[in-house]
Amino acid sequence: MKKIMFWTLILAISFVFVLGGFSPKNAEAIPTFARKYRTSCTTCHIAIPKRNAFGDAFRRLGYRMPGGDEAYVKEKPVSLGAEAWKEVWPEAVWPGLLPATVPIAFYGHQRFVWTEDADADTNFDAPHELEMLIGGNWGERISFFGEWLVFEKEFANDEDKLGALYVQFNDLLGDTQGMVNLKFGRFETGAARGFKDDNRLTSSHFMAYDYTVETGGSDKNLRTKQSGLELNGIISSRVEYAFGIVNGNGTNSDNNSDKDLFYRVGFKLGGMGLDGSGAASDPEIGKLVQKDNWRDDSITVGTFGYFGKPSDEGTPDEDYNRLGVDLRLQYSRLDIGGAVVFGNDEVAGGADIDSTAFVVDAQYLFYPWLMANLRYGSKEFDSTQGDKEGVVANLTVLQRANIRWSLEYFTYLEDTDGADTFKVNVMFAF
């Protein structure tokens, strides 16, 4: 069967190469931010949803252009008050802005899935998902982001369908370009940002950030979005930090007073600054330079931690901790990185469970519309939890900047660990 799948993959890759040959050189600008700035999605993304260095800086700055938005905005916002009101504050409401259009975008997935030795080994998983995204800012100092799963069959209730929704108060120390920001709402914690789940090319998640210890206290994984507060920022354009406190149960309401803590500190050497310094742009004409915007020769290293308490009031003595380091090297068309996560889970009435998880991820860009991704992941436990190793191979083609095809094959290195899968996925955004 695996030989059959190998030749199927070869034929499918050939198909995608042919399909990619029909991809045009010019792409239309979408969705929300592309409309606002009248620019292509590829200004901030290598391939949706994976961001390039400029896109990451744009996100860190609260969805603002490095150096300021004024020269680049093509859809002028609606003013909520006159600038002169600032001079008479607090005797007047501080003036603000509304986006020119409703800041809503959508993306969806359509999939064909083959699963080894399943009763229904082939499946047209279409639609797999439809998601609504909102994002923008109300002037220079306040930004917002949210995601809502309009459809995904795995989630039955509204609380599960809410992926994220937060407000970020930017530049608390004045005009400091992202030095101190405060985030409030539901978000992916800073502990998971070395390999952000919403920044991957594959449908498969990063194993080191996706595992749980079922018999311990960690019924959530690092990539689970949490509700709480986070203080984050950039220092001297090269150091990023995030510290926060969250409910820890993955939902908006908590049933106990215990809270989880997390942190991340990272450093970038070379390439574009974390705040977008060194970005190729021409503010005099309000134009973003997009040539070779996928390239960012640099090394980034980070360390992170998550310190969790039991999610339920009736499960004492089941604290869980995660500590890790990550490394990313970008040179020319190659983007390679890795992370290791060390875990400890207390078990009521039993011995602690220690765990170690790895991920090594390599991506290569053949053309701006054609790229490959190869990843290895593993998780090991000093218990009967069950160690696993897996490899995923992905080939991605941009038919348009907002239409992405991918072929993906996932296999466990031990047949007893789980079934192999092969997916053909088309992702579109508008």
Secondary structure, 3 states (H helix, E strand, C coil): CHHHHHHHHHHHHHHHHHHHCCCCCCCCCCCHHHHHHCCCHHHCEEECCEECHHHHHHHHCCCCCCCCCCCCCCCCCEEECCCCHHHHCCCCCCCEEECCCCCEEEEEEEEEEEECCCCCCEEEEEEEEEEEEEEEECCCCEEEEEEEEEECCCCCCHHHHEEEEEEEECCCCCCCCCCCEEEEEEEECHHHHHHCHHHCCCCCCCHHHHCCCCCCCCCCCCCCEEEEEEEEEEECCCEEEEEEEECCCCCCCCCCCCCEEEEEEEEEECCCCCCCCCCCEECCCCEECCCCCCCCCEEEEEEEEEEECCCCCCCCCCCEEEEEEEEEEEECCEEEEEEEEEEEECCCCCCCEEEEEEEEEEEEEEECCEEEEEEEEEEEECCCCCCEEEEEEEEEEEEECCEEEEEEEEEECCHHHCCCEEEEEEEEEC
